Amino acid sequence: MNLLIKNASLVNEGKIYQTNVLIEGEYIKAIGPELTEADQIIDATGLHLIPGMIDDQVHFRDPGLTSKGDLYTESRAAVAGGITSFMEMPNTVPRALSQGLLEDKYKIGAEKSWANYSFYMGTANDNLEELLKTDPKTVCGIKIFLGASTGNMLVDNLEVIEEVLKYTAQTGLICTVHSEDEDTIQANAAKYREQYGEELDLKNHPEIRSREACYKCTKNIVGLAKKHKANLHVLHISTKEELELFEAAEIDSKYITAEACVHHLWFTDQDYTTKGSKIKWNPAIKAIEDREAIRVAVNQGRIDIIATDHAPHTAEEKSSKNYFKCPSGGPLVQHALPALLEMYHQGVFSLETIVQKTSHNIAKRFKLDRRGFIREGYFADLTLVNLNKPWTVDSSNILYKCGWSPFEGDRFKSSISHTIINGSVIYQNGEFSDKPHSQRLAFLRS
């Protein structure tokens, strides 16, 4: 069967215009207003059609941490949020530090995922031989934790870091980094623990995971990447100071790129008073001037990609009064795109910029095979959004396994109408199809 999407306002490659899109099998067959016939028709009058969001930074907790979330529940929530593909991090149990363990995750993805999937190879101080076997055509990238976070995969062996960077220059693989200086964080934590004990106020979180820790680490890793002409992507930028380390240019011209996450674009340190541990992330959400500078950097082109860093923990874990035991991270995939569309309504970002940073640029940066654009011959990974259908986030419509959201109680002006993955309508007006049609992502690298 083929599918025709009629009368949509298409947002793609810097333009918005009304047209029709014909899908045949898994692919976009044709685009044009003259298309009128198909086995199945979606009348998208009043809706905007965009390439499905590609989230290059999620923690879906599968295997080993499935009390927090799993590949079934979190990918399903992602689909409801208009996300059609994701790339998942290696700090699961066991950690993805060998090719065999990495392939085990792909097997779980094939069984459980509702969205297209890829998984990062993890880096440790002692797994370089395994890491250098990573296939650039079938694996999204390599992850290095330069600051400890959930799963404590801290890498502090400079020789290993440099060898990984060299490998990316040779293969086209991307090295993604969590960039915080661990020595600075530990010194800050010791000082605050001595002064206040275990029950710190969460407003101290951005003073422990400080701007100095972020800038020092990011400056160092960018310098190493320039030395080796490495393929480096710095995740979740959280400070205005870090932005000076990145160029304002089109992504095609860069081998060092930067990313912002939705929570750093939305919240500020003033929100710790009301949101508490629900917005405790690493790196920490910081001051309003940091948020505003990151927003400007998205529009300038210093920030190339927007992602979620979706990282659920149970409500019980997040309720700990002990600052040091309360984990960092929270769920975001269901609400990331609606939040970005809310920023469109507020005049922060254009629709064209949102699509560029959540779809086009990820496809370009990771060299994805025929995804991230609405083009003839490309996979039909598409999202229809209604910019004028308000809804409120509450416990009855949260799909995360953990059952909570930092956006709970917030009202969004826009909603996700349809999510189409590999040509199949997977989500439509709050209802899911009988089964997913997801695929393992492929990459056009040498």
Residue pairs with C-beta under 8 A, 6 or more apart in sequence:
1 39
1 40
2 22
2 23
2 24
2 25
2 29
2 38
2 39
2 40
3 22
3 23
3 38
3 39
3 40
3 41
3 42
3 380
3 420
3 423
3 425
4 20
4 21
4 22
4 23
4 35
4 36
4 37
4 38
4 40
4 41
4 42
5 20
5 21
5 23
5 41
5 42
5 44
5 49
5 382
5 384
6 20
6 35
6 36
6 41
6 42
6 43
6 44
6 45
7 18
7 20
7 43
7 44
7 45
8 18
8 19
8 20
8 21
8 44
8 47
8 48
8 49
8 384
9 16
9 17
9 18
9 44
9 47
9 48
9 49
10 16
10 17
10 18
10 19
10 21
10 31
10 48
10 49
10 50
10 374
11 48
11 49
11 50
11 351
11 352
11 355
12 50
12 51
12 355
12 373
12 374
13 360
13 373
13 374
14 352
14 356
15 352
16 48
16 351
16 352
18 33
19 31
19 32
19 33
20 31
20 32
20 33
20 34
20 35
20 36
21 28
21 30
21 31
21 35
21 49
21 374
21 380
21 382
22 28
22 29
22 30
22 31
22 35
22 38
23 29
23 380
23 420
23 423
24 423
25 423
26 379
26 380
26 422
26 423
27 370
27 377
27 378
27 379
27 380
27 423
28 374
28 375
28 376
28 377
28 378
28 379
28 380
29 376
30 376
31 374
31 375
31 376
42 384
42 418
42 425
44 384
44 417
46 386
46 388
47 384
47 385
47 386
47 417
48 351
48 384
48 385
48 386
48 387
49 374
49 382
49 383
49 384
50 82
50 351
50 354
50 355
50 359
50 374
50 382
50 383
50 384
50 385
51 84
51 355
51 359
51 360
51 371
51 372
51 373
51 374
51 381
51 382
51 383
52 82
52 83
52 84
52 85
52 359
52 381
52 382
52 383
52 419
52 420
52 421
53 81
53 82
53 83
53 84
53 336
53 337
53 358
53 359
53 383
54 83
54 84
54 85
54 86
54 87
54 358
54 359
54 362
54 363
54 368
54 371
54 372
55 78
55 83
55 85
55 86
55 87
55 307
55 308
55 310
55 333
55 336
55 358
56 86
56 87
56 140
56 176
56 233
56 259
56 305
56 307
56 362
56 365
56 366
57 87
57 89
57 176
57 235
57 236
57 259
57 261
57 307
57 308
57 309
57 310
58 74
58 78
58 86
58 87
58 88
58 89
58 307
58 308
58 309
58 310
58 311
58 333
59 69
59 88
59 89
59 91
59 92
59 150
59 309
59 310
59 311
59 312
59 329
60 69
60 70
60 71
60 74
60 75
60 86
60 88
60 310
61 68
61 69
61 70
61 74
61 92
61 312
62 69
62 70
62 71
62 92
62 105
62 108
62 112
63 92
63 93
63 94
63 104
63 105
63 108
64 92
64 93
64 94
65 92
65 93
66 401
67 314
68 312
68 313
68 314
68 317
68 401
68 402
69 312
69 331
69 400
69 401
69 402
70 112
70 401
71 88
71 108
71 109
71 112
71 113
71 117
72 112
72 113
72 114
73 399
73 400
73 401
74 310
74 312
74 331
74 333
74 400
74 401
75 86
75 112
75 113
75 114
75 115
75 117
75 436
75 438
76 114
76 399
76 432
77 331
77 333
77 334
77 399
77 400
78 86
78 114
78 115
78 310
78 333
78 334
79 114
79 115
79 419
79 421
79 426
79 427
79 432
79 436
80 334
80 399
80 416
80 419
80 427
80 430
80 432
81 333
81 334
81 335
81 336
81 337
81 338
81 416
82 337
82 383
82 385
82 416
82 419
83 115
83 333
83 336
83 337
83 419
84 115
84 116
84 371
84 381
84 382
84 383
84 419
84 420
84 421
85 115
85 116
85 117
85 118
85 368
85 371
85 381
85 441
86 115
86 116
86 117
86 118
86 333
87 117
87 118
87 119
87 120
87 140
87 141
87 366
87 441
88 105
88 109
88 117
88 118
88 119
88 120
89 120
89 122
89 143
90 96
90 97
90 102
90 119
90 120
90 121
90 122
90 143
90 153
91 122
91 145
91 149
91 150
91 151
91 153
92 105
92 151
93 151
94 101
95 101
95 122
95 124
95 151
95 153
96 102
96 105
96 119
96 120
96 121
96 122
97 121
97 122
97 123
97 124
97 127
97 130
97 131
98 127
98 130
99 121
99 130
99 133
99 134
102 119
102 121
102 134
102 139
105 119
106 117
106 119
106 440
109 117
109 119
109 438
109 440
110 440
113 436
113 438
114 421
114 426
114 432
114 436
114 438
115 421
115 436
115 438
116 371
116 381
116 421
116 422
116 438
116 439
116 440
116 441
117 438
117 439
117 440
117 441
118 139
118 140
118 440
118 441
119 139
119 140
120 139
120 140
120 141
120 142
120 143
120 176
121 131
121 134
121 139
121 141
121 142
121 143
122 142
122 143
122 153
123 131
123 142
123 143
123 144
123 145
123 153
123 155
123 160
123 161
123 164
124 153
124 155
124 160
125 155
125 156
125 157
125 160
128 160
128 163
128 164
131 142
131 164
131 167
132 163
132 167
134 142
134 167
134 171
134 173
136 171
136 172
136 173
136 443
136 445
136 446
137 442
137 443
137 444
137 445
138 440
138 442
138 443
139 173
139 443
140 174
140 366
140 441
140 443
141 173
141 174
141 175
141 176
141 233
141 366
142 164
142 167
142 168
142 173
142 174
142 175
142 176
143 153
143 175
143 176
143 177
143 178
144 155
144 161
144 164
144 175
144 176
144 177
144 178
145 153
145 154
145 155
145 177
145 178
146 154
146 155
146 156
146 161
146 177
146 178
146 179
146 180
146 181
146 182
146 217
146 221
147 154
147 178
147 179
147 180
147 181
147 182
147 185
147 209
147 213
147 217
147 282
147 283
148 154
148 182
148 185
149 178
149 282
149 328
149 329
150 311
150 327
150 328
150 329
154 182
155 161
156 182
161 221
161 224
162 224
162 228
164 175
165 175
165 224
165 225
165 228
165 230
165 232
166 228
166 230
167 173
168 174
168 175
168 230
168 231
168 232
169 228
169 229
169 230
169 231
171 445
171 446
172 231
172 367
172 443
172 445
172 446
173 231
173 445
174 231
174 232
174 233
174 365
174 366
175 225
175 230
175 231
175 232
175 233
176 233
176 234
176 235
177 221
177 232
177 233
177 234
177 235
178 235
178 236
178 282
178 283
179 214
179 217
179 218
179 221
179 234
179 235
179 242
179 283
180 209
180 213
180 214
180 217
180 282
180 283
181 212
181 213
181 214
181 216
181 217
181 220
182 213
184 210
184 212
184 213
184 216
185 208
185 209
185 210
185 213
188 207
188 208
188 209
188 210
188 213
189 208
189 324
192 200
192 204
192 207
192 208
193 200
193 324
196 204
198 322
198 323
198 324
198 325
199 321
199 322
199 323
200 208
200 323
200 324
201 272
201 323
202 272
202 276
202 277
202 280
202 323
203 269
203 272
203 273
204 323
205 272
205 280
205 284
205 285
205 323
206 269
206 284
206 285
206 286
206 287
208 284
209 282
209 283
209 284
210 284
211 238
211 239
211 241
211 286
211 290
213 283
214 237
214 238
214 239
214 241
214 242
214 283
215 239
215 241
215 242
218 234
218 237
218 242
218 245
219 245
221 232
221 234
222 232
222 234
222 245
222 246
222 256
224 230
225 231
225 232
225 255
225 256
226 256
229 255
230 255
230 256
231 255
232 255
232 256
232 257
233 256
233 257
233 258
233 259
233 305
233 365
234 242
234 246
234 256
234 257
234 258
234 259
235 259
235 261
235 307
235 309
236 259
236 260
236 261
236 264
236 281
236 283
236 307
236 309
237 243
237 258
237 259
237 260
237 264
237 294
237 297
237 303
238 264
238 283
238 284
238 285
238 286
238 290
238 294
239 283
239 286
239 290
240 289
240 290
240 293
240 294
242 258
243 258
243 293
243 294
243 297
243 302
243 303
245 258
246 256
246 257
246 258
246 297
246 302
246 303
247 254
247 256
247 301
247 302
248 297
248 300
248 301
248 302
249 301
250 301
251 257
251 301
251 304
251 361
251 364
251 365
252 364
254 304
257 304
257 305
257 365
258 297
258 302
258 303
258 304
258 305
259 303
259 304
259 305
259 306
259 307
260 294
260 297
260 298
260 303
260 305
260 306
260 307
261 281
261 306
261 307
261 308
261 309
261 332
262 306
262 307
262 308
262 332
262 335
262 336
262 339
262 340
263 279
263 281
263 285
263 309
263 330
263 332
263 406
264 283
264 285
264 286
264 290
264 291
264 294
265 291
265 294
265 295
265 298
265 306
265 339
265 340
265 343
265 348
266 291
266 339
266 343
267 275
267 279
267 285
267 291
267 406
268 285
268 286
268 287
268 288
268 290
268 291
269 284
269 285
269 286
269 287
269 288
270 288
271 279
271 285
272 279
272 285
275 406
277 318
277 319
277 320
277 326
278 318
278 330
278 404
278 405
278 406
279 285
279 330
279 406
280 318
280 326
280 327
280 328
280 329
280 330
281 309
281 311
281 328
281 329
281 330
282 328
282 329
294 303
295 343
295 348
295 349
297 303
298 306
298 349
298 353
298 357
299 349
299 353
303 357
304 357
304 361
304 365
305 357
305 358
305 361
305 362
305 365
306 336
306 340
306 354
306 357
306 358
307 358
308 332
308 333
308 336
309 329
309 332
310 330
310 331
310 332
310 333
310 336
311 328
311 329
311 330
311 331
312 329
312 330
312 331
312 400
312 401
312 402
313 327
313 329
313 330
313 402
314 402
315 402
315 403
315 404
317 326
317 327
318 326
318 327
318 330
318 404
319 326
320 326
330 405
330 406
331 400
331 402
331 404
331 405
331 406
332 405
332 406
334 398
334 399
334 400
334 405
335 393
335 405
335 407
335 412
337 354
337 358
337 383
337 385
337 416
338 412
338 414
338 415
338 416
339 407
339 412
340 349
340 354
340 358
341 354
341 385
341 387
341 412
341 413
341 414
342 412
342 413
342 414
343 349
343 354
344 350
344 351
344 354
344 387
344 414
345 387
345 413
345 414
349 357
359 372
359 373
360 372
360 373
362 368
362 372
363 371
363 372
363 373
364 372
366 443
367 443
367 444
367 445
368 441
368 442
368 443
368 444
369 441
369 442
369 443
369 444
370 377
370 378
370 379
371 378
371 379
371 381
371 441
372 381
374 382
379 422
379 423
380 420
380 421
380 422
380 423
381 420
381 421
381 422
382 418
382 419
382 420
383 416
383 418
383 419
383 420
384 416
384 417
384 418
384 419
384 420
385 414
385 415
385 416
385 417
386 414
386 415
386 416
386 417
387 413
387 414
388 413
388 414
389 413
389 414
389 415
389 417
390 411
390 412
390 413
390 414
390 415
391 397
391 411
391 412
391 415
392 409
392 410
392 411
392 412
393 405
393 407
393 408
393 409
393 410
393 411
393 412
394 408
394 409
395 403
395 404
395 408
398 404
398 405
398 408
416 427
417 428
417 429
418 425
418 427
418 428
418 429
419 425
419 426
419 427
419 428
420 426
421 436
421 437
421 438
422 437
422 438
422 439
423 437
424 433
424 437
425 433
426 432
426 433
426 436
426 437
427 433
